[in-house]
Amino acid sequence: MIITTSSQIAGKTVTQTLGVVRGNTIRVRHLGRDILASFKMLIGGEIHDYTKMMAEAREQAIDRMMDDARSLGANAIVDVRFSTSYIMTAAAEILVYGTAVIIE
């Protein structure tokens, strides 16, 4: 399946628009990681555990969006966008959405 942030795919023609598809996940920070992250704030730098957690969350959201698109019979998703929102102090939602299409 082709996934793109643009509304067109070079060399392909959109023959049918099937509708909006989405995938999301909500992740909660781990208390132990928060303690280690607070030490990292003292010296600066990247918090690798959180970077990994957010990358995994994005991939899971993308997989769920692709499943949604496949259920509609799509072979591509265009105009893909990401959104992040905080649900509570230690929890964030990753949402990815786009338009499911059939391309030739």
BAVEXFI-241189 format. One record per atom (N, C-alpha, C): residue number from 1; residue in one letter; atom name; x, y, z. Coordinates in steps of 0.2 Angstrom, whole numbers. Example, Ala and Ser with C-alpha at 12.3 -4.5 7.8 and 13.67 -1.06 7.14 Angstrom:
<atoms>
<atom n="1" res="A" atom="N" X="66" Y="-28" Z="39"/>
<atom n="1" res="A" atom="CA" X="62" Y="-22" Z="39"/>
<atom n="1" res="A" atom="C" X="66" Y="-16" Z="39"/>
<atom n="2" res="S" atom="N" X="64" Y="-11" Z="35"/>
<atom n="2" res="S" atom="CA" X="68" Y="-5" Z="36"/>
<atom n="2" res="S" atom="C" X="64" Y="0" Z="39"/>
</atoms>
This chain:
<atoms>
<atom n="1" res="M" atom="N" X="4" Y="-6" Z="0"/>
<atom n="1" res="M" atom="CA" X="0" Y="0" Z="0"/>
<atom n="1" res="M" atom="C" X="4" Y="6" Z="0"/>
<atom n="2" res="I" atom="N" X="3" Y="11" Z="-4"/>
<atom n="2" res="I" atom="CA" X="6" Y="17" Z="-5"/>
<atom n="2" res="I" atom="C" X="3" Y="22" Z="0"/>
<atom n="3" res="I" atom="N" X="7" Y="25" Z="4"/>
<atom n="3" res="I" atom="CA" X="5" Y="30" Z="9"/>
<atom n="3" res="I" atom="C" X="9" Y="37" Z="8"/>
<atom n="4" res="T" atom="N" X="5" Y="42" Z="7"/>
<atom n="4" res="T" atom="CA" X="9" Y="49" Z="6"/>
<atom n="4" res="T" atom="C" X="5" Y="55" Z="9"/>
<atom n="5" res="T" atom="N" X="9" Y="60" Z="10"/>
<atom n="5" res="T" atom="CA" X="7" Y="66" Z="13"/>
<atom n="5" res="T" atom="C" X="4" Y="71" Z="8"/>
<atom n="6" res="S" atom="N" X="6" Y="69" Z="1"/>
<atom n="6" res="S" atom="CA" X="3" Y="73" Z="-4"/>
<atom n="6" res="S" atom="C" X="-4" Y="71" Z="-7"/>
<atom n="7" res="S" atom="N" X="-7" Y="75" Z="-11"/>
<atom n="7" res="S" atom="CA" X="-13" Y="73" Z="-13"/>
<atom n="7" res="S" atom="C" X="-13" Y="69" Z="-20"/>
<atom n="8" res="Q" atom="N" X="-7" Y="68" Z="-23"/>
<atom n="8" res="Q" atom="CA" X="-6" Y="65" Z="-29"/>
<atom n="8" res="Q" atom="C" X="0" Y="60" Z="-28"/>
<atom n="9" res="I" atom="N" X="0" Y="55" Z="-32"/>
<atom n="9" res="I" atom="CA" X="6" Y="50" Z="-32"/>
<atom n="9" res="I" atom="C" X="9" Y="50" Z="-39"/>
<atom n="10" res="A" atom="N" X="15" Y="52" Z="-40"/>
<atom n="10" res="A" atom="CA" X="18" Y="52" Z="-46"/>
<atom n="10" res="A" atom="C" X="18" Y="46" Z="-50"/>
<atom n="11" res="G" atom="N" X="15" Y="47" Z="-56"/>
<atom n="11" res="G" atom="CA" X="15" Y="41" Z="-61"/>
<atom n="11" res="G" atom="C" X="8" Y="37" Z="-60"/>
<atom n="12" res="K" atom="N" X="4" Y="39" Z="-55"/>
<atom n="12" res="K" atom="CA" X="-2" Y="35" Z="-53"/>
<atom n="12" res="K" atom="C" X="-8" Y="39" Z="-54"/>
<atom n="13" res="T" atom="N" X="-14" Y="36" Z="-56"/>
<atom n="13" res="T" atom="CA" X="-20" Y="40" Z="-56"/>
<atom n="13" res="T" atom="C" X="-25" Y="38" Z="-51"/>
<atom n="14" res="V" atom="N" X="-28" Y="42" Z="-47"/>
<atom n="14" res="V" atom="CA" X="-33" Y="41" Z="-42"/>
<atom n="14" res="V" atom="C" X="-39" Y="39" Z="-46"/>
<atom n="15" res="T" atom="N" X="-42" Y="33" Z="-46"/>
<atom n="15" res="T" atom="CA" X="-48" Y="32" Z="-50"/>
<atom n="15" res="T" atom="C" X="-54" Y="32" Z="-45"/>
<atom n="16" res="Q" atom="N" X="-53" Y="31" Z="-39"/>
<atom n="16" res="Q" atom="CA" X="-59" Y="32" Z="-34"/>
<atom n="16" res="Q" atom="C" X="-57" Y="34" Z="-27"/>
<atom n="17" res="T" atom="N" X="-61" Y="38" Z="-24"/>
<atom n="17" res="T" atom="CA" X="-60" Y="40" Z="-17"/>
<atom n="17" res="T" atom="C" X="-64" Y="37" Z="-13"/>
<atom n="18" res="L" atom="N" X="-62" Y="33" Z="-8"/>
<atom n="18" res="L" atom="CA" X="-66" Y="29" Z="-4"/>
<atom n="18" res="L" atom="C" X="-68" Y="33" Z="3"/>
<atom n="19" res="G" atom="N" X="-64" Y="38" Z="5"/>
<atom n="19" res="G" atom="CA" X="-66" Y="41" Z="11"/>
<atom n="19" res="G" atom="C" X="-60" Y="41" Z="16"/>
<atom n="20" res="V" atom="N" X="-62" Y="45" Z="22"/>
<atom n="20" res="V" atom="CA" X="-57" Y="46" Z="27"/>
<atom n="20" res="V" atom="C" X="-55" Y="39" Z="31"/>
<atom n="21" res="V" atom="N" X="-49" Y="38" Z="32"/>
<atom n="21" res="V" atom="CA" X="-47" Y="32" Z="36"/>
<atom n="21" res="V" atom="C" X="-43" Y="35" Z="42"/>
<atom n="22" res="R" atom="N" X="-42" Y="31" Z="47"/>
<atom n="22" res="R" atom="CA" X="-38" Y="34" Z="53"/>
<atom n="22" res="R" atom="C" X="-36" Y="28" Z="57"/>
<atom n="23" res="G" atom="N" X="-31" Y="29" Z="61"/>
<atom n="23" res="G" atom="CA" X="-28" Y="25" Z="66"/>
<atom n="23" res="G" atom="C" X="-26" Y="28" Z="72"/>
<atom n="24" res="N" atom="N" X="-26" Y="26" Z="78"/>
<atom n="24" res="N" atom="CA" X="-24" Y="29" Z="83"/>
<atom n="24" res="N" atom="C" X="-22" Y="24" Z="89"/>
<atom n="25" res="T" atom="N" X="-18" Y="27" Z="94"/>
<atom n="25" res="T" atom="CA" X="-16" Y="23" Z="99"/>
<atom n="25" res="T" atom="C" X="-15" Y="28" Z="105"/>
<atom n="26" res="I" atom="N" X="-15" Y="26" Z="111"/>
<atom n="26" res="I" atom="CA" X="-14" Y="30" Z="117"/>
<atom n="26" res="I" atom="C" X="-9" Y="27" Z="121"/>
<atom n="27" res="R" atom="N" X="-3" Y="31" Z="122"/>
<atom n="27" res="R" atom="CA" X="2" Y="28" Z="126"/>
<atom n="27" res="R" atom="C" X="3" Y="32" Z="133"/>
<atom n="28" res="V" atom="N" X="5" Y="28" Z="138"/>
<atom n="28" res="V" atom="CA" X="6" Y="31" Z="145"/>
<atom n="28" res="V" atom="C" X="13" Y="30" Z="146"/>
<atom n="29" res="R" atom="N" X="16" Y="35" Z="149"/>
<atom n="29" res="R" atom="CA" X="23" Y="35" Z="151"/>
<atom n="29" res="R" atom="C" X="24" Y="31" Z="157"/>
<atom n="30" res="H" atom="N" X="30" Y="28" Z="158"/>
<atom n="30" res="H" atom="CA" X="31" Y="23" Z="163"/>
<atom n="30" res="H" atom="C" X="35" Y="27" Z="169"/>
<atom n="31" res="L" atom="N" X="33" Y="26" Z="175"/>
<atom n="31" res="L" atom="CA" X="35" Y="30" Z="181"/>
<atom n="31" res="L" atom="C" X="43" Y="29" Z="181"/>
<atom n="32" res="G" atom="N" X="45" Y="23" Z="180"/>
<atom n="32" res="G" atom="CA" X="53" Y="22" Z="181"/>
<atom n="32" res="G" atom="C" X="56" Y="26" Z="175"/>
<atom n="33" res="R" atom="N" X="53" Y="26" Z="169"/>
<atom n="33" res="R" atom="CA" X="57" Y="30" Z="164"/>
<atom n="33" res="R" atom="C" X="56" Y="37" Z="166"/>
<atom n="34" res="D" atom="N" X="51" Y="40" Z="169"/>
<atom n="34" res="D" atom="CA" X="50" Y="47" Z="171"/>
<atom n="34" res="D" atom="C" X="56" Y="49" Z="176"/>
<atom n="35" res="I" atom="N" X="58" Y="44" Z="180"/>
<atom n="35" res="I" atom="CA" X="63" Y="46" Z="185"/>
<atom n="35" res="I" atom="C" X="70" Y="46" Z="181"/>
<atom n="36" res="L" atom="N" X="71" Y="42" Z="177"/>
<atom n="36" res="L" atom="CA" X="77" Y="42" Z="173"/>
<atom n="36" res="L" atom="C" X="77" Y="48" Z="168"/>
<atom n="37" res="A" atom="N" X="71" Y="50" Z="166"/>
<atom n="37" res="A" atom="CA" X="71" Y="56" Z="161"/>
<atom n="37" res="A" atom="C" X="72" Y="62" Z="165"/>
<atom n="38" res="S" atom="N" X="70" Y="62" Z="172"/>
<atom n="38" res="S" atom="CA" X="71" Y="68" Z="176"/>
<atom n="38" res="S" atom="C" X="79" Y="69" Z="177"/>
<atom n="39" res="F" atom="N" X="83" Y="64" Z="177"/>
<atom n="39" res="F" atom="CA" X="90" Y="64" Z="178"/>
<atom n="39" res="F" atom="C" X="93" Y="67" Z="171"/>
<atom n="40" res="K" atom="N" X="90" Y="65" Z="166"/>
<atom n="40" res="K" atom="CA" X="93" Y="67" Z="159"/>
<atom n="40" res="K" atom="C" X="91" Y="74" Z="158"/>
<atom n="41" res="M" atom="N" X="86" Y="77" Z="161"/>
<atom n="41" res="M" atom="CA" X="85" Y="84" Z="161"/>
<atom n="41" res="M" atom="C" X="90" Y="88" Z="164"/>
<atom n="42" res="L" atom="N" X="94" Y="85" Z="169"/>
<atom n="42" res="L" atom="CA" X="99" Y="89" Z="172"/>
<atom n="42" res="L" atom="C" X="105" Y="90" Z="167"/>
<atom n="43" res="I" atom="N" X="106" Y="85" Z="163"/>
<atom n="43" res="I" atom="CA" X="112" Y="85" Z="159"/>
<atom n="43" res="I" atom="C" X="111" Y="87" Z="152"/>
<atom n="44" res="G" atom="N" X="104" Y="86" Z="150"/>
<atom n="44" res="G" atom="CA" X="102" Y="87" Z="143"/>
<atom n="44" res="G" atom="C" X="103" Y="81" Z="138"/>
<atom n="45" res="G" atom="N" X="100" Y="82" Z="132"/>
<atom n="45" res="G" atom="CA" X="101" Y="77" Z="128"/>
<atom n="45" res="G" atom="C" X="94" Y="73" Z="126"/>
<atom n="46" res="E" atom="N" X="94" Y="68" Z="122"/>
<atom n="46" res="E" atom="CA" X="88" Y="65" Z="120"/>
<atom n="46" res="E" atom="C" X="87" Y="59" Z="125"/>
<atom n="47" res="I" atom="N" X="80" Y="59" Z="126"/>
<atom n="47" res="I" atom="CA" X="78" Y="53" Z="130"/>
<atom n="47" res="I" atom="C" X="76" Y="47" Z="126"/>
<atom n="48" res="H" atom="N" X="80" Y="43" Z="125"/>
<atom n="48" res="H" atom="CA" X="79" Y="37" Z="120"/>
<atom n="48" res="H" atom="C" X="73" Y="33" Z="121"/>
<atom n="49" res="D" atom="N" X="72" Y="32" Z="127"/>
<atom n="49" res="D" atom="CA" X="66" Y="28" Z="129"/>
<atom n="49" res="D" atom="C" X="59" Y="31" Z="126"/>
<atom n="50" res="Y" atom="N" X="59" Y="37" Z="127"/>
<atom n="50" res="Y" atom="CA" X="53" Y="41" Z="125"/>
<atom n="50" res="Y" atom="C" X="53" Y="41" Z="117"/>
<atom n="51" res="T" atom="N" X="58" Y="42" Z="114"/>
<atom n="51" res="T" atom="CA" X="59" Y="43" Z="107"/>
<atom n="51" res="T" atom="C" X="57" Y="36" Z="104"/>
<atom n="52" res="K" atom="N" X="59" Y="31" Z="107"/>
<atom n="52" res="K" atom="CA" X="57" Y="24" Z="105"/>
<atom n="52" res="K" atom="C" X="49" Y="23" Z="106"/>
<atom n="53" res="M" atom="N" X="47" Y="25" Z="111"/>
<atom n="53" res="M" atom="CA" X="40" Y="24" Z="113"/>
<atom n="53" res="M" atom="C" X="35" Y="28" Z="108"/>
<atom n="54" res="M" atom="N" X="37" Y="34" Z="106"/>
<atom n="54" res="M" atom="CA" X="33" Y="38" Z="101"/>
<atom n="54" res="M" atom="C" X="34" Y="35" Z="94"/>
<atom n="55" res="A" atom="N" X="40" Y="32" Z="92"/>
<atom n="55" res="A" atom="CA" X="40" Y="29" Z="86"/>
<atom n="55" res="A" atom="C" X="36" Y="23" Z="85"/>
<atom n="56" res="E" atom="N" X="36" Y="19" Z="90"/>
<atom n="56" res="E" atom="CA" X="32" Y="13" Z="90"/>
<atom n="56" res="E" atom="C" X="24" Y="15" Z="90"/>
<atom n="57" res="A" atom="N" X="22" Y="20" Z="94"/>
<atom n="57" res="A" atom="CA" X="16" Y="22" Z="94"/>
<atom n="57" res="A" atom="C" X="13" Y="25" Z="87"/>
<atom n="58" res="R" atom="N" X="18" Y="29" Z="83"/>
<atom n="58" res="R" atom="CA" X="16" Y="31" Z="76"/>
<atom n="58" res="R" atom="C" X="16" Y="25" Z="72"/>
<atom n="59" res="E" atom="N" X="20" Y="20" Z="72"/>
<atom n="59" res="E" atom="CA" X="20" Y="14" Z="68"/>
<atom n="59" res="E" atom="C" X="13" Y="10" Z="69"/>
<atom n="60" res="Q" atom="N" X="11" Y="10" Z="75"/>
<atom n="60" res="Q" atom="CA" X="5" Y="6" Z="77"/>
<atom n="60" res="Q" atom="C" X="-1" Y="10" Z="74"/>
<atom n="61" res="A" atom="N" X="-1" Y="16" Z="75"/>
<atom n="61" res="A" atom="CA" X="-7" Y="21" Z="72"/>
<atom n="61" res="A" atom="C" X="-7" Y="20" Z="64"/>
<atom n="62" res="I" atom="N" X="-1" Y="20" Z="61"/>
<atom n="62" res="I" atom="CA" X="-1" Y="19" Z="54"/>
<atom n="62" res="I" atom="C" X="-4" Y="12" Z="52"/>
<atom n="63" res="D" atom="N" X="-2" Y="7" Z="55"/>
<atom n="63" res="D" atom="CA" X="-4" Y="0" Z="54"/>
<atom n="63" res="D" atom="C" X="-12" Y="0" Z="55"/>
<atom n="64" res="R" atom="N" X="-14" Y="3" Z="60"/>
<atom n="64" res="R" atom="CA" X="-22" Y="3" Z="61"/>
<atom n="64" res="R" atom="C" X="-25" Y="7" Z="55"/>
<atom n="65" res="M" atom="N" X="-22" Y="13" Z="53"/>
<atom n="65" res="M" atom="CA" X="-25" Y="16" Z="47"/>
<atom n="65" res="M" atom="C" X="-25" Y="12" Z="41"/>
<atom n="66" res="M" atom="N" X="-19" Y="9" Z="40"/>
<atom n="66" res="M" atom="CA" X="-19" Y="4" Z="34"/>
<atom n="66" res="M" atom="C" X="-24" Y="-1" Z="34"/>
<atom n="67" res="D" atom="N" X="-25" Y="-4" Z="40"/>
<atom n="67" res="D" atom="CA" X="-31" Y="-9" Z="41"/>
<atom n="67" res="D" atom="C" X="-38" Y="-6" Z="39"/>
<atom n="68" res="D" atom="N" X="-39" Y="0" Z="41"/>
<atom n="68" res="D" atom="CA" X="-45" Y="3" Z="40"/>
<atom n="68" res="D" atom="C" X="-46" Y="4" Z="32"/>
<atom n="69" res="A" atom="N" X="-40" Y="6" Z="29"/>
<atom n="69" res="A" atom="CA" X="-41" Y="8" Z="22"/>
<atom n="69" res="A" atom="C" X="-42" Y="1" Z="18"/>
<atom n="70" res="R" atom="N" X="-38" Y="-4" Z="20"/>
<atom n="70" res="R" atom="CA" X="-39" Y="-11" Z="17"/>
<atom n="70" res="R" atom="C" X="-46" Y="-13" Z="17"/>
<atom n="71" res="S" atom="N" X="-49" Y="-12" Z="23"/>
<atom n="71" res="S" atom="CA" X="-56" Y="-14" Z="24"/>
<atom n="71" res="S" atom="C" X="-61" Y="-11" Z="19"/>
<atom n="72" res="L" atom="N" X="-59" Y="-5" Z="16"/>
<atom n="72" res="L" atom="CA" X="-63" Y="-1" Z="11"/>
<atom n="72" res="L" atom="C" X="-61" Y="-3" Z="4"/>
<atom n="73" res="G" atom="N" X="-56" Y="-7" Z="4"/>
<atom n="73" res="G" atom="CA" X="-54" Y="-9" Z="-3"/>
<atom n="73" res="G" atom="C" X="-48" Y="-5" Z="-6"/>
<atom n="74" res="A" atom="N" X="-45" Y="0" Z="-2"/>
<atom n="74" res="A" atom="CA" X="-40" Y="4" Z="-5"/>
<atom n="74" res="A" atom="C" X="-34" Y="1" Z="-6"/>
<atom n="75" res="N" atom="N" X="-30" Y="4" Z="-11"/>
<atom n="75" res="N" atom="CA" X="-23" Y="2" Z="-12"/>
<atom n="75" res="N" atom="C" X="-18" Y="7" Z="-11"/>
<atom n="76" res="A" atom="N" X="-21" Y="13" Z="-8"/>
<atom n="76" res="A" atom="CA" X="-16" Y="19" Z="-7"/>
<atom n="76" res="A" atom="C" X="-20" Y="24" Z="-2"/>
<atom n="77" res="I" atom="N" X="-16" Y="28" Z="2"/>
<atom n="77" res="I" atom="CA" X="-19" Y="33" Z="6"/>
<atom n="77" res="I" atom="C" X="-15" Y="39" Z="5"/>
<atom n="78" res="V" atom="N" X="-19" Y="45" Z="3"/>
<atom n="78" res="V" atom="CA" X="-16" Y="51" Z="2"/>
<atom n="78" res="V" atom="C" X="-18" Y="56" Z="7"/>
<atom n="79" res="D" atom="N" X="-14" Y="62" Z="7"/>
<atom n="79" res="D" atom="CA" X="-16" Y="67" Z="12"/>
<atom n="79" res="D" atom="C" X="-15" Y="65" Z="19"/>
<atom n="80" res="V" atom="N" X="-10" Y="61" Z="20"/>
<atom n="80" res="V" atom="CA" X="-9" Y="58" Z="27"/>
<atom n="80" res="V" atom="C" X="-7" Y="64" Z="32"/>
<atom n="81" res="R" atom="N" X="-9" Y="64" Z="38"/>
<atom n="81" res="R" atom="CA" X="-8" Y="69" Z="43"/>
<atom n="81" res="R" atom="C" X="-7" Y="65" Z="50"/>
<atom n="82" res="F" atom="N" X="-3" Y="68" Z="54"/>
<atom n="82" res="F" atom="CA" X="-2" Y="66" Z="61"/>
<atom n="82" res="F" atom="C" X="-5" Y="71" Z="66"/>
<atom n="83" res="S" atom="N" X="-7" Y="69" Z="71"/>
<atom n="83" res="S" atom="CA" X="-9" Y="73" Z="76"/>
<atom n="83" res="S" atom="C" X="-8" Y="70" Z="83"/>
<atom n="84" res="T" atom="N" X="-6" Y="74" Z="88"/>
<atom n="84" res="T" atom="CA" X="-4" Y="72" Z="95"/>
<atom n="84" res="T" atom="C" X="-8" Y="76" Z="99"/>
<atom n="85" res="S" atom="N" X="-11" Y="73" Z="104"/>
<atom n="85" res="S" atom="CA" X="-15" Y="76" Z="110"/>
<atom n="85" res="S" atom="C" X="-13" Y="73" Z="116"/>
<atom n="86" res="Y" atom="N" X="-14" Y="77" Z="121"/>
<atom n="86" res="Y" atom="CA" X="-13" Y="74" Z="128"/>
<atom n="86" res="Y" atom="C" X="-20" Y="72" Z="131"/>
<atom n="87" res="I" atom="N" X="-20" Y="66" Z="133"/>
<atom n="87" res="I" atom="CA" X="-27" Y="64" Z="136"/>
<atom n="87" res="I" atom="C" X="-27" Y="66" Z="144"/>
<atom n="88" res="M" atom="N" X="-21" Y="65" Z="147"/>
<atom n="88" res="M" atom="CA" X="-20" Y="66" Z="154"/>
<atom n="88" res="M" atom="C" X="-13" Y="68" Z="155"/>
<atom n="89" res="T" atom="N" X="-11" Y="69" Z="161"/>
<atom n="89" res="T" atom="CA" X="-4" Y="71" Z="162"/>
<atom n="89" res="T" atom="C" X="1" Y="66" Z="159"/>
<atom n="90" res="A" atom="N" X="1" Y="60" Z="160"/>
<atom n="90" res="A" atom="CA" X="6" Y="55" Z="157"/>
<atom n="90" res="A" atom="C" X="4" Y="51" Z="151"/>
<atom n="91" res="A" atom="N" X="-2" Y="53" Z="148"/>
<atom n="91" res="A" atom="CA" X="-4" Y="49" Z="142"/>
<atom n="91" res="A" atom="C" X="-5" Y="54" Z="136"/>
<atom n="92" res="A" atom="N" X="-3" Y="51" Z="130"/>
<atom n="92" res="A" atom="CA" X="-4" Y="55" Z="124"/>
<atom n="92" res="A" atom="C" X="-7" Y="50" Z="119"/>
<atom n="93" res="E" atom="N" X="-11" Y="54" Z="115"/>
<atom n="93" res="E" atom="CA" X="-14" Y="50" Z="109"/>
<atom n="93" res="E" atom="C" X="-10" Y="52" Z="103"/>
<atom n="94" res="I" atom="N" X="-9" Y="47" Z="99"/>
<atom n="94" res="I" atom="CA" X="-6" Y="48" Z="92"/>
<atom n="94" res="I" atom="C" X="-12" Y="46" Z="87"/>
<atom n="95" res="L" atom="N" X="-13" Y="51" Z="83"/>
<atom n="95" res="L" atom="CA" X="-19" Y="50" Z="78"/>
<atom n="95" res="L" atom="C" X="-16" Y="51" Z="71"/>
<atom n="96" res="V" atom="N" X="-17" Y="46" Z="66"/>
<atom n="96" res="V" atom="CA" X="-15" Y="47" Z="59"/>
<atom n="96" res="V" atom="C" X="-21" Y="46" Z="55"/>
<atom n="97" res="Y" atom="N" X="-22" Y="51" Z="50"/>
<atom n="97" res="Y" atom="CA" X="-28" Y="50" Z="46"/>
<atom n="97" res="Y" atom="C" X="-26" Y="52" Z="39"/>
<atom n="98" res="G" atom="N" X="-30" Y="50" Z="34"/>
<atom n="98" res="G" atom="CA" X="-29" Y="52" Z="27"/>
<atom n="98" res="G" atom="C" X="-35" Y="50" Z="23"/>
<atom n="99" res="T" atom="N" X="-34" Y="50" Z="17"/>
<atom n="99" res="T" atom="CA" X="-40" Y="48" Z="12"/>
<atom n="99" res="T" atom="C" X="-38" Y="42" Z="9"/>
<atom n="100" res="A" atom="N" X="-42" Y="37" Z="9"/>
<atom n="100" res="A" atom="CA" X="-41" Y="30" Z="6"/>
<atom n="100" res="A" atom="C" X="-44" Y="31" Z="-1"/>
<atom n="101" res="V" atom="N" X="-39" Y="29" Z="-6"/>
<atom n="101" res="V" atom="CA" X="-41" Y="29" Z="-13"/>
<atom n="101" res="V" atom="C" X="-39" Y="22" Z="-16"/>
<atom n="102" res="I" atom="N" X="-41" Y="22" Z="-23"/>
<atom n="102" res="I" atom="CA" X="-39" Y="17" Z="-27"/>
<atom n="102" res="I" atom="C" X="-35" Y="20" Z="-33"/>
<atom n="103" res="I" atom="N" X="-29" Y="17" Z="-34"/>
<atom n="103" res="I" atom="CA" X="-25" Y="20" Z="-39"/>
<atom n="103" res="I" atom="C" X="-24" Y="15" Z="-44"/>
<atom n="104" res="E" atom="N" X="-22" Y="17" Z="-50"/>
<atom n="104" res="E" atom="CA" X="-20" Y="13" Z="-56"/>
<atom n="104" res="E" atom="C" X="-13" Y="15" Z="-58"/>
</atoms>
